[in-house]
Amino acid sequence: MVVCESERLIVRHFTLDDAEFVIKLLNDESFIRYIADKNVRNTADAENYLLSGPMASYEKFGFGLSVVMLKENHTPIGMCGLLKRNELASPDLGYAFLPAYCGQGYAAEAAKAVLSEGMTQYLLDKVVAVTLPTNEHSNRLLQRVGFKQTGMVELYDCQNNLYEYGLKE
């Protein structure tokens, strides 16, 4: 199912056919450093990740992390979507991209499209985001797409910057 599109991108729900891409993305050094080591090393691990993560989220909330593909050739380049974590009061924006596609505006383009569609479709007045203070690229990206840093939050035994989007001015 297509979640949204932008000028250069298609964002669609993951399927089990995306397992090989998930292995590649989740084992990227920057994913492990800034997000987590999800211990997804083979097809069975990737399918389990997809079933218990994004696909379970679609079923429960209607939204979740989705694959981001180039519109011109349907090459998967990353993931982006809204998540609902028990530890956070509001849904949060998550994203990760393969290194070859970083620095080209794809993450910001996907984030803007996902936020616009998600906030409208699910009647959200606020979306949050968390990122490690050392993740300079993500901190800049969140600010560039309109998030405002509102403090810090401990999540998974780490102190993270907490951002909010959709704040009433």
C-alpha positions as CSV (number, residue, x, y, z in Angstrom):
1,M,0.0,0.0,0.0
2,V,1.3,3.4,-1.0
3,V,1.4,5.8,2.0
4,C,2.4,8.9,0.2
5,E,4.4,10.3,-2.7
6,S,6.6,13.3,-3.2
7,E,8.3,14.7,-6.3
8,R,11.0,12.0,-6.3
9,L,9.8,9.4,-3.9
10,I,7.2,6.8,-3.2
11,V,6.7,5.7,0.4
12,R,4.9,2.4,0.8
13,H,4.2,-0.2,3.4
14,F,6.9,-2.9,3.8
15,T,6.1,-6.5,2.7
16,L,8.1,-9.6,3.3
17,D,9.6,-9.2,-0.2
18,D,11.6,-6.3,1.3
19,A,13.6,-8.6,3.6
20,E,16.9,-8.4,1.7
21,F,16.7,-4.6,1.7
22,V,16.0,-4.6,5.4
23,I,19.1,-6.7,6.1
24,K,21.2,-4.2,4.2
25,L,19.7,-1.1,5.9
26,L,19.6,-2.4,9.4
27,N,23.2,-3.6,9.2
28,D,24.6,-0.2,8.0
29,E,27.2,1.1,10.4
30,S,25.3,4.4,10.9
31,F,22.0,2.6,11.6
32,I,23.7,0.5,14.3
33,R,25.6,3.6,15.7
34,Y,22.6,6.0,15.8
35,I,19.6,3.8,16.1
36,A,20.3,0.3,17.3
37,D,21.7,-3.1,16.4
38,K,18.5,-5.0,15.7
39,N,20.4,-8.2,15.2
40,V,18.8,-8.7,11.8
41,R,21.4,-10.8,10.0
42,N,19.4,-13.1,7.6
43,T,16.1,-13.4,5.8
44,A,14.4,-15.1,8.7
45,D,15.5,-12.3,11.1
46,A,14.4,-9.6,8.5
47,E,11.0,-11.3,8.1
48,N,10.5,-11.5,11.9
49,Y,11.5,-7.8,12.2
50,L,9.0,-6.8,9.5
51,L,6.2,-8.9,11.0
52,S,6.7,-7.8,14.6
53,G,7.7,-4.2,13.8
54,P,6.3,-2.3,10.8
55,M,3.6,-4.8,9.8
56,A,2.3,-5.2,13.4
57,S,2.2,-1.4,13.6
58,Y,0.2,-1.0,10.4
59,E,-2.3,-3.5,11.9
60,K,-2.5,-1.9,15.3
61,F,-2.3,1.8,14.5
62,G,-2.7,2.1,10.7
63,F,0.8,3.6,10.4
64,G,4.5,2.5,10.9
65,L,7.8,2.6,9.3
66,S,7.6,2.2,5.5
67,V,10.0,1.7,2.7
68,V,11.1,4.8,0.7
69,M,11.8,4.2,-3.0
70,L,13.0,6.3,-5.8
71,K,10.0,7.1,-8.0
72,E,11.9,6.8,-11.3
73,N,13.0,3.2,-10.8
74,H,11.5,1.9,-7.5
75,T,14.9,1.4,-5.9
76,P,14.5,1.1,-2.2
77,I,16.7,3.7,-0.5
78,G,15.5,3.9,3.1
79,M,12.6,3.9,5.5
80,C,10.5,6.6,7.0
81,G,7.3,6.6,9.0
82,L,5.4,7.3,12.1
83,L,5.7,4.9,15.1
84,K,3.8,4.7,18.4
85,R,6.1,3.7,21.2
86,N,4.8,3.0,24.7
87,E,7.6,5.3,26.1
88,L,6.4,8.4,24.2
89,A,3.0,10.1,24.6
90,S,2.7,11.0,20.9
91,P,3.6,9.2,17.7
92,D,7.2,9.8,16.6
93,L,8.9,10.2,13.2
94,G,11.5,7.6,12.4
95,Y,13.8,7.3,9.4
96,A,17.0,5.7,8.1
97,F,18.6,5.8,4.7
98,L,21.4,3.9,3.0
99,P,24.6,6.0,2.9
100,A,24.6,6.3,-0.9
101,Y,21.3,8.3,-0.7
102,C,22.2,10.6,2.2
103,G,22.9,14.3,1.6
104,Q,20.6,14.5,-1.4
105,G,17.5,15.8,0.4
106,Y,15.6,12.4,0.2
107,A,15.2,12.1,4.0
108,A,13.8,15.6,4.3
109,E,11.5,15.0,1.3
110,A,10.2,11.7,2.8
111,A,9.8,13.2,6.3
112,K,7.7,16.1,5.0
113,A,5.5,13.8,3.0
114,V,5.0,11.3,5.8
115,L,4.3,14.1,8.3
116,S,1.8,15.8,6.1
117,E,-0.1,12.6,5.2
118,G,0.1,11.1,8.7
119,M,-1.1,14.2,10.6
120,T,-4.0,14.7,8.2
121,Q,-5.1,11.0,8.0
122,Y,-4.7,10.3,11.7
123,L,-5.8,13.7,12.9
124,L,-2.6,14.2,14.9
125,D,-1.9,17.6,16.4
126,K,1.7,16.7,17.4
127,V,4.4,14.3,16.3
128,V,7.6,13.9,18.2
129,A,11.1,12.7,17.2
130,V,14.1,11.6,19.3
131,T,17.7,11.5,18.2
132,L,21.0,11.2,19.9
133,P,22.7,14.5,20.6
134,T,25.8,13.2,18.6
135,N,23.7,12.5,15.5
136,E,24.3,15.9,13.9
137,H,22.7,15.0,10.6
138,S,19.4,13.9,12.2
139,N,19.3,16.9,14.5
140,R,19.7,19.3,11.5
141,L,17.2,17.4,9.4
142,L,14.5,17.5,12.1
143,Q,15.0,21.3,12.5
144,R,15.0,21.7,8.7
145,V,11.6,20.0,8.3
146,G,10.0,22.1,11.1
147,F,10.6,20.2,14.4
148,K,11.5,22.3,17.5
149,Q,13.7,20.8,20.2
150,T,11.8,20.9,23.5
151,G,14.1,19.0,25.8
152,M,15.7,15.7,26.5
153,V,14.2,12.2,27.0
154,E,15.7,9.0,28.2
155,L,14.9,6.2,25.8
156,Y,16.5,2.7,25.8
157,D,19.1,3.7,28.4
158,C,20.3,6.8,26.4
159,Q,19.6,10.5,26.7
160,N,18.1,11.8,23.5
161,N,17.1,15.1,22.1
162,L,13.3,15.4,22.1
163,Y,11.7,17.3,19.2
164,E,8.1,18.3,18.6
165,Y,6.3,19.0,15.3
166,G,2.9,20.7,15.1
167,L,3.4,22.9,18.2
168,K,0.8,25.6,18.5
169,E,2.6,28.9,18.0
